Amino acid sequence: MKCFEVKRGIRGTVYFPRPSKERRNNWAVREDLVFAQEEMIFDPITLHNGGLEKASQWCKSQARQGKAGFRRDGYLLVVDYNDVNVM
């Protein structure tokens, strides 16, 4: 099983769940986070390999910009894919 690690201090954008739909730009990760493959929503590698056919246009555009998105507990964390360690 592939896991993805986002280290403490990495900057990204956090999208809050409904109903607020708030967004915080330039948010720093407060602790090392490990995400399972199922928690990854988009990334440039999956886009290149044709795995995002059912994803929204927004997800595809983020992946084209070199971003990776992870969803947990309704929150979405978007960071540069270069800041993600594949374990």
C-alpha positions as CSV (number, residue, x, y, z in Angstrom):
1,M,0.0,0.0,0.0
2,K,1.4,3.4,-1.0
3,C,1.4,6.2,1.6
4,F,2.1,9.9,1.2
5,E,3.8,12.1,3.8
6,V,3.5,15.8,4.1
7,K,6.0,17.1,6.6
8,R,5.5,19.7,9.3
9,G,6.0,23.3,8.0
10,I,5.0,22.7,4.4
11,R,2.7,25.4,3.1
12,G,-0.5,24.8,1.2
13,T,-4.2,25.6,1.0
14,V,-6.9,24.1,3.2
15,Y,-10.5,24.0,2.1
16,F,-13.0,23.6,4.9
17,P,-16.1,21.4,4.6
18,R,-19.6,22.6,4.1
19,P,-21.4,24.7,5.1
20,S,-18.6,27.3,5.5
21,K,-16.6,26.3,2.4
22,E,-13.9,28.5,3.8
23,R,-10.4,28.5,2.3
24,R,-7.1,29.3,4.0
25,N,-4.1,30.1,1.7
26,N,-0.5,29.8,2.8
27,W,-1.4,27.5,5.6
28,A,1.5,25.7,7.3
29,V,1.1,22.0,8.2
30,R,1.4,21.8,12.0
31,E,2.5,18.2,12.3
32,D,3.8,15.4,10.0
33,L,0.8,13.9,8.1
34,V,0.6,10.5,6.5
35,F,-2.2,9.9,3.9
36,A,-3.3,6.6,2.4
37,Q,-3.8,6.2,-1.3
38,E,-7.5,6.4,-0.8
39,E,-7.2,9.9,0.7
40,M,-5.4,11.3,-2.3
41,I,-7.9,13.1,-4.6
42,F,-5.5,14.3,-7.4
43,D,-1.9,14.6,-8.3
44,P,0.1,15.2,-11.5
45,I,1.3,11.6,-11.8
46,T,-2.3,10.2,-11.8
47,L,-3.3,12.9,-14.3
48,H,-0.4,12.0,-16.6
49,N,-1.3,8.3,-16.4
50,G,-5.0,9.0,-17.3
51,G,-6.4,8.2,-13.9
52,L,-8.5,11.4,-13.4
53,E,-11.1,10.9,-16.1
54,K,-14.0,11.2,-13.5
55,A,-12.4,14.1,-11.5
56,S,-13.7,17.6,-11.8
57,Q,-12.1,20.2,-14.0
58,W,-10.8,22.0,-10.9
59,C,-9.0,18.9,-9.7
60,K,-7.5,18.4,-13.2
61,S,-6.3,22.0,-13.3
62,Q,-4.7,21.8,-9.9
63,A,-2.9,18.6,-10.9
64,R,-1.7,20.3,-14.1
65,Q,-0.2,23.0,-11.9
66,G,1.8,20.4,-10.0
67,K,-0.5,20.2,-7.0
68,A,-1.6,17.2,-4.9
69,G,-4.9,17.1,-3.0
70,F,-5.7,15.0,0.1
71,R,-9.1,14.7,1.8
72,R,-9.6,13.8,5.4
73,D,-12.5,14.4,7.7
74,G,-14.1,16.6,5.1
75,Y,-11.1,18.9,4.8
76,L,-9.1,19.2,1.6
77,L,-5.3,19.9,1.8
78,V,-3.7,21.1,-1.4
79,V,0.1,21.2,-1.6
80,D,2.8,21.2,-4.2
81,Y,3.5,17.6,-5.3
82,N,7.2,18.2,-4.9
83,D,6.6,18.6,-1.2
84,V,5.0,15.2,-0.9
85,N,7.1,12.2,0.1
86,V,6.0,8.9,-1.3
87,M,6.5,6.0,1.2
